[in-house]
Amino acid sequence: MPQCAVATCRNSHRRTRKQSVRYHRFPHNTELRESWVRACGRAPLANGEPPFNIKTARICSRHFLEEFYEDESREQIMQGNQKRNRLRLGAVPTIDVPVLVEPCFKLLRETDKKRSATRVKISNIMAVSNRPDTRQPYKRTQEDEEDEGSSETKTVSSVIKERAEQNQKKRPKMNQQECFLMAIGLVHVSNVW
């Protein structure tokens, strides 16, 4: 179970299970990771290493400002994606930490530029997909209806029925036991067809 790495914080997954607290992993960026370790306020080991395992350590969401979270775009919300509390790239824990550390503003600006560029791309894609189709629907004329009356032309439904009958003839008949075994995965579909 994750536990917050900040020295003055006692949050763990067990204690905050029913609350909306997230536990964030330490970043891969070395400069940013060092500032996260400093913000935790724990004395380093004799060899200079942090007093906890960076690969498994987490910091709870109560130590981050709201501005450090990525806001979901309107398109993602409309598509039904769940809102993720994802930290922006330059985010640093600044609330209730023993050592105050400055956020990495350079990385924050870079993520803002990338996010705005992707939003422009998404809006362009949405505009193209929402554009009405340039092809005009086929309108039936009286001449077409007269041609349909001839015995040589087939209606769409008769063609569909004919193809369905052909497909039924190709498939072997299966009994209920074979269908059941195929449904639960004991008989492979390719063995039956």
Backbone torsions as a table, in degrees:
resi	resn	phi	psi	omega
1	MET	NA	133.7	-179.6
2	PRO	-68.7	146.6	176.5
3	GLN	-134.8	143.3	-177.2
4	CYS	-67.2	135.6	-177.2
5	ALA	-83.9	-8.9	179.8
6	VAL	-68.3	134.5	-173.1
7	ALA	-60.7	-35.9	-175.8
8	THR	-92.2	3.2	-176.1
9	CYS	-106.5	135.0	179.5
10	ARG	-108.7	13.9	-178.4
11	ASN	-69.1	136.9	172.1
12	SER	-140.3	168.3	-178.2
13	HIS	-62.2	-37.0	179.7
14	ARG	-64.1	-41.2	-177.5
15	ARG	-73.2	-30.9	-174.0
16	THR	-111.8	23.9	-174.5
17	ARG	-58.1	-43.2	-176.2
18	LYS	-92.1	3.8	177.4
19	GLN	-102.7	165.0	-179.0
20	SER	-91.4	65.6	178.7
21	VAL	-110.6	129.1	178.5
22	ARG	-107.1	154.5	178.4
23	TYR	-118.0	118.5	-173.5
24	HIS	-100.7	136.6	176.7
25	ARG	-74.7	159.1	177.4
26	PHE	-71.6	143.1	-176.7
27	PRO	-70.9	160.5	178.6
28	HIS	-81.4	-25.6	178.8
29	ASN	-63.6	122.2	-173.0
30	THR	-63.8	-41.9	-179.8
31	GLU	-62.2	-45.0	-179.3
32	LEU	-69.1	-39.7	179.3
33	ARG	-62.1	-41.4	179.1
34	GLU	-62.9	-38.4	178.4
35	SER	-69.2	-33.7	175.6
36	TRP	-65.0	-42.1	-179.9
37	VAL	-64.4	-42.8	177.6
38	ARG	-61.5	-40.2	-178.9
39	ALA	-65.1	-25.8	179.6
40	CYS	-67.3	-25.5	174.6
41	GLY	73.2	25.8	177.3
42	ARG	-102.9	142.7	-179.3
43	ALA	-70.5	134.5	179.6
44	PRO	-68.9	160.4	177.5
45	LEU	-70.5	172.9	-177.6
46	ALA	-60.8	-32.0	-179.4
47	ASN	-86.0	3.0	177.8
48	GLY	91.9	-4.3	178.9
49	GLU	-75.5	154.5	175.5
50	PRO	-65.9	154.1	-175.7
51	PRO	-77.7	11.3	178.5
52	PHE	-144.2	162.8	-178.9
53	ASN	-78.6	114.9	-177.4
54	ILE	-61.8	-33.2	-176.8
55	LYS	-67.1	-30.2	-177.3
56	THR	-111.2	-10.8	-176.6
57	ALA	-71.4	149.5	179.8
58	ARG	-136.0	158.3	172.2
59	ILE	-125.6	134.2	-175.2
60	CYS	-76.0	160.2	-174.5
61	SER	-70.3	-11.9	179.7
62	ARG	-70.9	-10.3	-179.1
63	HIS	-98.4	4.4	-177.1
64	PHE	-117.1	140.3	175.9
65	LEU	-70.6	155.1	178.2
66	GLU	-60.9	-31.0	-178.6
67	GLU	-66.0	-19.4	-178.3
68	PHE	-83.0	-4.6	179.6
69	TYR	-96.3	143.4	176.1
70	GLU	-72.2	131.7	176.3
71	ASP	-89.6	139.6	-177.3
72	GLU	-72.2	139.7	178.3
73	SER	-76.4	157.1	-179.2
74	ARG	-59.4	-37.4	-178.5
75	GLU	-64.8	-40.4	-179.8
76	GLN	-66.8	-38.0	178.8
77	ILE	-67.9	-40.2	179.6
78	MET	-66.3	-31.3	179.5
79	GLN	-77.5	-7.3	176.3
80	GLY	89.4	13.2	177.5
81	ASN	-69.1	142.1	178.5
82	GLN	-70.0	145.6	178.9
83	LYS	-72.3	125.6	179.2
84	ARG	-106.7	135.0	175.6
85	ASN	-87.6	80.6	-176.9
86	ARG	-101.6	133.5	179.7
87	LEU	-77.8	146.6	173.8
88	ARG	-74.1	164.9	-170.6
89	LEU	-63.0	-37.8	-176.4
90	GLY	-95.6	14.4	-175.6
91	ALA	-68.5	139.7	179.0
92	VAL	-134.8	140.5	177.8
93	PRO	-64.8	125.9	-177.0
94	THR	-129.9	-9.8	-177.4
95	ILE	-100.9	130.0	177.8
96	ASP	52.1	46.5	176.1
97	VAL	-113.7	148.2	-178.6
98	PRO	-66.0	-32.8	-178.8
99	VAL	-122.3	120.4	178.6
100	LEU	-76.5	132.2	-178.3
101	VAL	-127.5	139.5	178.8
102	GLU	-74.6	139.6	174.3
103	PRO	-66.6	157.6	179.5
104	CYS	-86.6	88.7	-173.3
105	PHE	-63.9	-31.5	179.7
106	LYS	-61.8	-45.7	179.1
107	LEU	-68.7	-35.3	178.3
108	LEU	-63.1	-41.8	179.0
109	ARG	-66.1	-39.1	178.9
110	GLU	-62.3	-41.7	179.8
111	THR	-67.9	-33.9	176.4
112	ASP	-63.2	-42.1	179.0
113	LYS	-63.7	-45.2	180.0
114	LYS	-62.9	-42.5	-178.1
115	ARG	-64.9	-42.5	-180.0
116	SER	-66.8	-35.6	177.7
117	ALA	-65.7	-41.1	179.3
118	THR	-69.7	-33.9	177.2
119	ARG	-64.5	-38.4	177.5
120	VAL	-64.2	-43.3	178.5
121	LYS	-61.8	-43.9	-179.3
122	ILE	-63.8	-42.8	-179.7
123	SER	-65.6	-35.7	176.2
124	ASN	-65.0	-42.4	178.9
125	ILE	-64.4	-42.9	-179.8
126	MET	-64.2	-37.9	179.9
127	ALA	-65.6	-40.4	179.2
128	VAL	-67.7	-41.8	-177.9
129	SER	-72.5	-25.8	179.0
130	ASN	-86.0	-9.6	-179.5
131	ARG	-66.2	137.0	179.7
132	PRO	-63.6	150.1	-178.3
133	ASP	-63.8	135.6	-176.9
134	THR	-77.1	-21.2	178.4
135	ARG	-75.5	138.8	179.0
136	GLN	-88.9	140.7	177.6
137	PRO	-66.9	148.9	-178.2
138	TYR	-76.1	124.5	178.4
139	LYS	-100.0	134.2	179.7
140	ARG	-79.4	140.0	175.9
141	THR	-111.2	171.8	-179.5
142	GLN	-65.1	-32.1	179.3
143	GLU	-64.8	-39.9	179.1
144	ASP	-62.9	-42.3	-178.9
145	GLU	-64.9	-35.4	178.2
146	GLU	-68.5	-37.8	178.9
147	ASP	-65.5	-33.8	-179.2
148	GLU	-65.1	-26.7	-179.2
149	GLY	-65.6	-19.3	-178.5
150	SER	-70.4	153.0	-175.2
151	SER	-75.1	-15.8	-175.7
152	GLU	-77.6	-31.8	-177.3
153	THR	-82.2	144.9	179.0
154	LYS	-108.0	146.4	175.5
155	THR	-81.7	162.9	-178.7
156	VAL	-63.0	-41.6	-177.6
157	SER	-64.5	-35.5	178.8
158	SER	-69.0	-34.9	177.4
159	VAL	-66.2	-41.8	179.7
160	ILE	-63.9	-44.7	179.1
161	LYS	-61.1	-41.1	-178.7
162	GLU	-63.5	-43.8	179.2
163	ARG	-66.8	-38.1	178.1
164	ALA	-62.8	-40.6	178.4
165	GLU	-65.2	-38.9	178.3
166	GLN	-63.8	-41.6	179.0
167	ASN	-65.1	-39.0	178.7
168	GLN	-63.6	-36.3	179.9
169	LYS	-68.5	-33.3	-178.8
170	LYS	-70.4	-35.8	-175.8
171	ARG	-80.3	138.1	174.2
172	PRO	-75.8	151.2	177.9
173	LYS	-74.9	139.1	177.4
174	MET	-116.2	144.7	175.1
175	ASN	-87.0	176.9	-175.6
176	GLN	-65.1	-35.1	-178.2
177	GLN	-65.7	-43.5	178.2
178	GLU	-63.7	-40.4	178.1
179	CYS	-61.8	-42.5	-179.5
180	PHE	-64.8	-46.3	-180.0
181	LEU	-63.0	-35.7	177.5
182	MET	-69.8	-38.5	-178.1
183	ALA	-66.0	-36.6	-179.0
184	ILE	-90.9	0.1	171.8
185	GLY	92.1	7.4	179.5
186	LEU	-80.4	-24.6	176.1
187	VAL	-117.6	126.8	-178.9
188	HIS	-73.2	143.6	-177.0
189	VAL	-59.6	-38.5	-177.8
190	SER	-66.6	-25.9	177.9
191	ASN	-70.4	-30.3	-176.7
192	VAL	-82.8	-41.6	-173.9
193	TRP	-80.4	NA	NA
